[in-house]
Amino acid sequence: MSNFRLSRRAVLRGAGAIAIALPWLEIMGPERTARAAPAAAKRFLAVYTPGGTVIDRWRPTGTETSFTLGPILSPLAPVQDRLLVVDGLDMKSALGEQHQAGIIAWLTGTPQQLVSSTGYASGPSVDQVIASRISAGIKAKASIELAVRWATGRSHGLMSPMNIANFEDAAPYSPIPPRLDPVEIFTELFGTLDPSAGDDAARRLARKKSILDFLDGRYSALSARLGAADRQKIDQHLTKIREIEQRLSTTPATPAACRAPTMVDTSDYNPYAGLNADDVGAIKDLATDAAIPKVGKLMTDMLVMALACDITAVGTLQWSDTEAKYTLPWLNLPEHHHFYQEQGGFKPAECELIYTWYSEQHLYLLQEMEKVDMGGHSLLDESVVFFGSEISDPARHAKRDMPFLLAGGGGGLRTGRWVRYPSLPHNNLLVSILNLFGDTRTTFGDRGYCTGPLTNLT
C-alpha cells in the first residue's frame, strides 16, 4: 500500500490564488487495514420451540471458538460452524403471566399489557420491523407466519396471549396469528409453480373460499354459545385470518432457485384440532399428533422455498404454543409436552428427549437453507435465523440464561462460536439483530430493558 498521506491542513490549489480547503479524509489519518463493511442481511427467520430447555444439557463446553455442543444441541454438530450459541441473556422484559409474557417478549422486548392476564404486546415484533425494511412492498408477501399443532389447551384453537409471537409494526401493534393448514398454505404459495395445473387459479380461489367458509361456520356455531367478550375475540381472530388470506392471494415471481416443495399427504392431520381441546390436555388427537413430524418438515420446506422464491424475506415457524398440549408418539411419549415440563412434575429426561428432537428439526432447516444456491452463495449465507423460546427453565418458569441460537451469515454475523454475556437483557440481542439488517437504532422494545447492542456478534 502507498505511504502517501495528506496533512489535515492541506488545501486543493487551482490557478492563481484559488485554494479550496479539503474536508477530513481517511488519507489524513494514520494508515489502517482496510475492511469492507459487511452487506446487510437479506432474509430473516424466527423459530419458536415451547418450554425452554434443560439448560445444563443444552449449554456447550469449551471456549468461544473451540467448543463442544451440549447433548441437546448435539444434533446440530454438522452445522456447528454456521451457529452462534448466545448464552447468558435474561428475558428481563417478560413481565406478566409466566408463559404468556415470555412468548410476547421473545420478539417484541415489551412486557405483557395486563388486562386480567389477557393482554398482548405494547410494541412490534422484531420480525415485522425487519419486514417493513426489506420485504413489505418489495416482495409478494411482507412476511409469512406458520405454526404446527397450535392453540392447544386453554386457548381452544383461538388466538390468545398464550400463542402469539408476532405483532404488527404499527400501533396498536395488533397480534398476527400464524397459518395452520399445510394444504392451504402450499396451494396459495406454490400452486402456480405447477405447469400441469391448467385450472390452477380457479382451484386456488375455490380452496381459499372453502377454508374461510369452513372456519366461519365453525366459529359462528361456537360464537352463539359464548359471552360478548369471547365473541369479540373470535371476531378479531377471523379478521386477522381474512387479512392474511388476502395477502397470500398475490402470485409471486419465480427466481432461478425457486421450486415447489414436495407435497406430502396430510389428510391425517387436523390443523384446527385446538378447537376441540380442553384446558388440561386430556382430550387427545393421536392421529394429528403422530403427523407432527411430517407436517413440521413440510412447513419448514415451504418457508425455505418462500424465501428462495422471493415470495417473502421474513418468516416465523412456531412448533406449537406455550401450552404445548400435544403428545409425542414418535418419541414414545404418551403424555403431552406440558405434562413433562411441569403439569406431571418436571421430568428432565423426557424434556431432554423432546428438546433434542427440536434440535434435529433445526438441523434440517439449516441444511435445507444451505443447499439453496442464490448465485454463488447459499440462502443461509445471506440470512439470519433466530431460535428461541418463552422460558429457560420449565420447572420454575425462569427466564434467566435463555436458550438462544443464531445461525447464518447475513450482516456479517460471525458463527462457529459460543458467546457468553453477564446476565444482559435479551432486548440487546433484538436490537443487534436489527443492526444486522442495516437498521442503526441502539435500542428496541421497552427501553427500560435495553442497554444497547451486544458486542462480539460480527
C-alpha positions in Angstrom: 0.0 0.0 0.0 1.2 3.5 -0.7 2.7 5.6 2.1 1.2 8.8 0.7 -0.6 10.9 3.4 -2.1 14.4 3.5 -1.9 16.9 6.2 -5.2 17.9 7.9 -4.3 21.5 6.8 -4.0 20.5 3.1 -5.9 22.5 0.5 -6.7 22.0 -3.2 -5.0 24.7 -5.2 -6.0 25.9 -8.6 -4.9 28.6 -11.0 -3.8 31.9 -9.4 -4.7 32.3 -5.8 -7.7 29.9 -5.8 -7.5 27.3 -3.0 -10.2 25.1 -1.6 -10.0 23.7 1.9 -10.4 19.9 1.9 -12.7 18.0 4.3 -11.2 15.4 6.6 -10.2 12.4 4.5 -9.2 8.9 5.6 -5.8 9.5 4.0 -5.2 12.3 6.5 -5.3 9.9 9.4 -2.9 7.0 10.3 -2.8 4.1 7.9 -5.3 1.4 8.8 -6.0 -2.0 7.3 -9.0 -1.7 5.0 -12.1 -3.7 6.0 -15.2 -3.5 3.9 -18.4 -3.2 5.8 -20.5 -6.4 5.6 -23.6 -6.4 3.4 -26.8 -6.2 5.3 -28.7 -9.4 5.8 -31.4 -10.2 3.3 -33.6 -12.8 4.9 -34.9 -13.4 8.5 -36.4 -16.5 10.1 -37.6 -16.8 13.7 -38.2 -20.3 15.0 -40.0 -20.9 18.3 -40.0 -24.0 20.4 -42.1 -24.2 23.6 -41.0 -24.8 27.2 -37.4 -23.6 27.3 -34.7 -26.3 27.7 -32.7 -28.3 30.3 -30.0 -25.7 30.4 -27.2 -27.8 31.8 -27.8 -30.3 29.0 -28.1 -27.5 26.4 -25.0 -25.4 27.3 -21.8 -26.1 25.4 -18.4 -26.8 27.0 -15.0 -25.4 26.0 -14.1 -21.9 24.7 -15.7 -19.4 22.4 -14.2 -20.8 19.2 -13.3 -24.4 20.4 -16.4 -25.8 22.0 -18.5 -29.0 22.2 -22.2 -28.7 21.9 -24.2 -30.0 24.8 -26.3 -33.2 24.4 -29.5 -31.3 23.5 -27.7 -29.3 20.8 -25.5 -32.2 19.6 -27.7 -32.9 16.6 -26.5 -29.6 15.2 -22.8 -30.6 15.2 -22.8 -30.9 11.3 -23.6 -27.2 11.1 -21.7 -26.0 14.2 -19.7 -23.7 12.0 -22.9 -21.9 11.0 -24.1 -21.4 14.6 -23.7 -18.7 17.1 -24.7 -20.0 20.5 -25.8 -17.0 22.6 -25.5 -17.7 26.3 -26.2 -15.6 29.4 -29.1 -13.4 28.3 -32.1 -12.8 30.5 -35.6 -12.0 29.2 -36.0 -9.1 31.6 -38.8 -7.5 29.6 -41.0 -10.6 30.0 -43.3 -9.2 32.7 -46.8 -10.7 33.1 -48.3 -14.2 33.1 -45.4 -16.7 33.1 -45.7 -18.3 29.7 -47.7 -15.5 28.0 -45.2 -12.8 28.9 -42.4 -14.9 27.6 -43.8 -15.6 24.1 -44.8 -11.9 23.9 -41.5 -10.5 24.9 -39.4 -13.0 22.8 -39.6 -11.0 19.6 -41.0 -7.7 21.0 -38.9 -6.9 24.1 -42.0 -5.5 25.7 -43.9 -6.5 28.9 -47.4 -8.0 28.5 -50.1 -5.5 28.7 -52.0 -7.0 31.6 -55.8 -6.8 31.4 -56.9 -9.7 33.5 -53.9 -11.7 32.1 -55.2 -11.4 28.6 -53.1 -8.6 27.2 -50.7 -8.6 24.3 -47.5 -6.7 23.4 -47.0 -2.9 23.7 -44.7 -2.8 20.6 -43.9 -4.5 17.3 -42.1 -7.8 17.0 -38.6 -7.6 15.5 -39.6 -9.7 12.5 -42.3 -7.2 11.5 -39.8 -4.3 11.8 -37.4 -6.2 9.6 -40.3 -7.0 7.2 -41.1 -3.3 6.9 -37.5 -2.6 6.0 -36.7 -5.4 3.5 -39.9 -7.1 2.5 -43.2 -5.1 2.7 -44.0 -3.5 -0.7 -41.0 -5.3 -2.2 -41.9 -9.0 -2.0 -45.2 -10.5 -2.7 -45.7 -11.1 1.0 -44.3 -8.9 3.7 -43.9 -11.9 6.0 -45.2 -15.4 6.4 -46.1 -16.9 9.9 -46.6 -20.7 10.1 -47.3 -23.0 13.1 -47.6 -26.7 13.8 -50.1 -28.1 16.4 -51.1 -24.6 17.5 -53.6 -23.2 20.1 -53.7 -26.3 22.2 -55.1 -26.4 25.7 -56.7 -23.4 27.3 -56.8 -21.3 24.1 -59.1 -23.8 22.5 -57.9 -23.2 19.0 -58.2 -19.4 19.2 -55.8 -16.6 19.1 -54.6 -15.8 22.7 -51.6 -14.3 24.5 -50.6 -17.9 25.1 -49.8 -18.5 21.4 -48.9 -15.2 19.6 -45.3 -14.3 18.9 -45.8 -11.8 16.0 -47.1 -8.2 16.3 -47.6 -5.6 13.6 -45.2 -2.8 13.1 -47.7 0.0 13.8 -49.8 1.0 16.8 -51.8 -0.7 18.3 -49.3 -3.5 17.4 -52.1 -6.0 16.7 -51.3 -9.7 17.1 -50.7 -11.8 14.0 -52.0 -15.4 14.1 -49.9 -18.0 12.2 -51.2 -20.0 9.3 -52.0 -23.6 10.2 -53.3 -25.6 7.2 -50.4 -27.1 5.3 -52.6 -27.8 2.2 -54.0 -24.3 2.1 -50.5 -22.8 2.5 -49.0 -25.0 -0.2 -51.7 -24.2 -2.6 -51.6 -20.5 -2.0 -47.9 -20.1 -2.1 -46.8 -22.7 -4.7 -49.8 -23.7 -6.7 -48.9 -21.5 -9.7 -45.4 -23.2 -9.9 -47.1 -26.4 -11.2 -47.2 -26.1 -15.0 -49.5 -29.1 -15.3 -52.3 -27.4 -13.4 -54.2 -25.6 -16.1 -57.1 -24.5 -13.8 -54.7 -23.6 -11.0 -56.0 -20.1 -10.4 -59.6 -21.4 -10.1 -58.6 -24.2 -7.8 -56.7 -21.8 -5.5 -59.7 -19.5 -5.3 -62.0 -22.4 -4.6 -59.7 -23.7 -1.9 -59.4 -20.3 -0.2 -63.2 -19.8 -0.3 -63.9 -23.3 1.2 -61.4 -22.8 4.0 -62.9 -19.5 5.0 -66.4 -20.8 4.8 -65.4 -23.8 7.0 -63.9 -21.5 9.6 -66.8 -19.1 9.5 -69.2 -22.0 10.1 -67.3 -23.5 12.9 -66.7 -20.2 14.7 -70.2 -19.0 14.2 -71.6 -22.1 15.8 -69.2 -21.6 18.7 -69.8 -17.9 19.0 -73.5 -18.4 19.6 -72.6 -20.2 22.9 -70.2 -17.6 24.2 -70.4 -14.3 26.0 -69.7 -10.9 24.5 -66.0 -10.7 25.4 -65.3 -14.1 23.9 -67.3 -13.3 20.7 -65.1 -10.2 20.3 -62.0 -12.4 20.5 -63.4 -14.7 17.8 -64.3 -11.7 15.5 -60.7 -10.4 16.0 -59.3 -13.8 15.1 -61.4 -14.2 11.9 -60.5 -10.7 10.8 -56.8 -11.5 11.1 -57.2 -14.7 9.2 -59.0 -12.9 6.4 -56.3 -10.2 6.2 -53.6 -12.9 5.8 -55.6 -14.8 3.3 -56.0 -11.7 1.2 -52.2 -11.0 1.3 -51.5 -14.6 0.2 -53.6 -14.3 -2.9 -50.8 -12.5 -4.9 -48.9 -14.6 -7.3 -45.1 -14.3 -6.8 -42.3 -14.2 -9.4 -40.2 -17.3 -9.7 -36.4 -16.8 -9.4 -34.0 -19.5 -10.6 -33.6 -21.1 -7.2 -37.3 -21.4 -6.8 -39.1 -24.8 -6.9 -42.2 -26.1 -5.3 -41.5 -28.2 -2.2 -42.5 -31.9 -2.3 -46.1 -32.1 -1.1 -47.0 -35.0 1.3 -50.3 -36.5 2.4 -51.5 -34.6 5.4 -55.1 -35.9 5.4 -54.5 -37.5 8.8 -53.5 -34.1 10.3 -56.2 -31.7 11.6 -54.7 -28.2 11.7 -57.7 -27.0 13.7 -57.5 -29.7 16.4 -57.2 -27.0 19.0 -60.9 -26.2 18.6 -61.7 -29.4 20.3 -59.1 -29.0 23.1 -59.8 -29.0 26.8 -57.9 -27.0 29.4 -55.6 -29.7 30.8 -54.9 -31.6 27.6 -56.9 -34.7 28.5 -58.6 -34.7 25.0 -56.0 -36.0 22.6 -55.9 -36.2 18.8 -53.5 -39.0 18.4 -53.6 -39.1 14.6 -52.9 -35.4 14.3 -50.1 -35.7 16.9 -48.5 -38.6 15.1 -48.4 -36.4 11.9 -46.5 -33.6 13.5 -43.0 -34.6 12.2 -44.0 -34.8 8.6 -46.2 -31.6 8.8 -43.3 -29.8 10.5 -41.0 -30.9 7.8 -43.4 -29.6 5.1 -43.9 -26.3 6.9 -40.1 -26.0 7.0 -39.8 -26.8 3.3 -42.4 -24.2 2.5 -40.7 -21.5 4.5 -37.3 -22.2 2.9 -38.8 -22.1 -0.6 -40.8 -19.0 0.2 -37.5 -17.3 0.8 -35.8 -18.8 -2.1 -38.7 -18.0 -4.5 -38.6 -14.3 -3.2 -42.2 -14.6 -2.1 -41.1 -13.0 1.2 -37.9 -12.1 3.0 -39.3 -12.8 6.5 -40.9 -15.8 8.2 -41.7 -17.4 11.5 -42.3 -21.0 12.4 -43.9 -21.9 15.7 -43.5 -25.5 16.9 -46.8 -25.3 18.9 -47.6 -22.7 21.5 -46.8 -22.1 25.2 -49.3 -24.7 26.3 -47.8 -27.4 24.1 -50.5 -29.9 25.0 -49.9 -32.4 22.3 -48.4 -35.9 22.6 -45.2 -37.1 21.0 -45.8 -40.7 20.0 -42.8 -40.8 17.6 -40.7 -40.4 20.8 -42.7 -43.0 22.7 -44.0 -40.2 25.0 -47.7 -40.8 25.5 -48.4 -37.6 27.6 -48.4 -34.1 26.2 -45.3 -31.9 26.3 -46.6 -29.6 29.0 -47.1 -32.7 31.2 -43.3 -33.3 31.1 -42.5 -29.7 31.7 -44.5 -29.2 34.9 -48.1 -30.5 34.9 -46.9 -34.0 35.8 -43.9 -32.7 37.7 -40.7 -31.7 36.0 -39.3 -34.7 34.1 -35.8 -33.7 32.8 -35.1 -36.9 30.9 -38.3 -36.7 28.9 -37.8 -32.9 28.3 -34.2 -33.5 27.1 -35.6 -36.1 24.6 -38.1 -33.5 23.3 -35.6 -30.7 23.1 -33.1 -32.9 21.3 -35.7 -33.7 18.7 -36.3 -30.0 18.2 -32.5 -29.6 17.5 -32.9 -32.3 14.8 -35.6 -30.2 13.2 -33.3 -27.1 13.4 -30.6 -29.1 11.7 -32.9 -29.9 8.8 -33.9 -26.3 8.4 -30.3 -25.0 8.3 -29.1 -27.8 5.9 -32.0 -27.1 3.5 -31.2 -23.4 3.5 -27.5 -24.2 2.9 -28.5 -26.3 -0.2 -30.2 -23.4 -1.9 -27.8 -21.6 -4.4 -28.6 -17.9 -4.5 -26.0 -17.2 -7.1 -22.6 -18.1 -5.8 -23.6 -18.3 -2.2 -26.3 -20.1 -0.2 -29.6 -18.9 1.1 -28.2 -19.4 4.6 -25.2 -17.2 3.8 -27.5 -14.1 3.3 -29.9 -14.9 6.1 -30.2 -14.6 9.9 -32.1 -17.4 11.7 -33.1 -16.8 15.4 -34.1 -19.8 17.5 -35.8 -19.1 20.9 -38.4 -20.0 23.5 -40.6 -18.3 26.1 -38.8 -19.5 29.2 -35.5 -21.1 30.0 -36.3 -23.5 32.9 -39.6 -25.4 32.6 -39.8 -26.3 36.3 -39.5 -22.8 37.6 -40.7 -20.8 34.6 -37.4 -18.9 34.9 -36.2 -16.6 32.1 -32.6 -16.3 33.0 -29.9 -17.8 30.7 -32.3 -18.1 27.8 -31.5 -20.8 25.3 -30.9 -18.6 22.2 -29.2 -19.6 18.9 -28.4 -17.5 15.8 -27.5 -19.1 12.5 -26.5 -17.9 9.0 -24.1 -15.3 7.7 -26.3 -12.3 7.0 -25.0 -8.9 8.0 -21.5 -10.2 8.8 -22.7 -12.5 11.6 -19.7 -14.5 12.8 -20.7 -18.0 13.5 -18.9 -21.1 14.7 -18.8 -19.6 18.2 -20.2 -19.8 21.7 -20.5 -16.3 23.1 -21.4 -15.6 26.8 -22.7 -12.5 28.4 -23.1 -11.4 32.0 -26.9 -11.5 32.5 -27.6 -8.9 29.9 -31.2 -8.2 28.8 -32.3 -10.1 25.7 -33.6 -6.8 24.2 -29.9 -6.2 23.5 -29.9 -9.2 21.2 -33.1 -8.0 19.4 -31.6 -4.6 18.6 -28.4 -6.4 17.5 -30.4 -8.5 15.1 -31.9 -5.3 13.6 -28.4 -3.9 13.2 -27.6 -6.9 11.0 -30.2 -5.7 8.6 -28.8 -2.2 8.3 -31.1 -0.7 11.0 -28.9 1.6 13.1 -31.0 2.1 16.1 -29.5 1.4 19.5 -32.5 0.3 21.5 -35.5 -1.9 20.8 -38.6 -2.8 22.8 -39.1 -1.3 26.2 -36.1 1.0 26.7 -36.0 0.2 30.4 -34.8 -3.3 29.5 -32.3 -2.5 26.7 -28.8 -1.2 27.3 -27.6 -1.2 23.7 -26.5 -3.7 21.0 -24.4 -6.7 22.0 -20.7 -6.7 21.2 -18.9 -9.6 19.6 -21.7 -10.7 17.1 -20.0 -9.6 13.9 
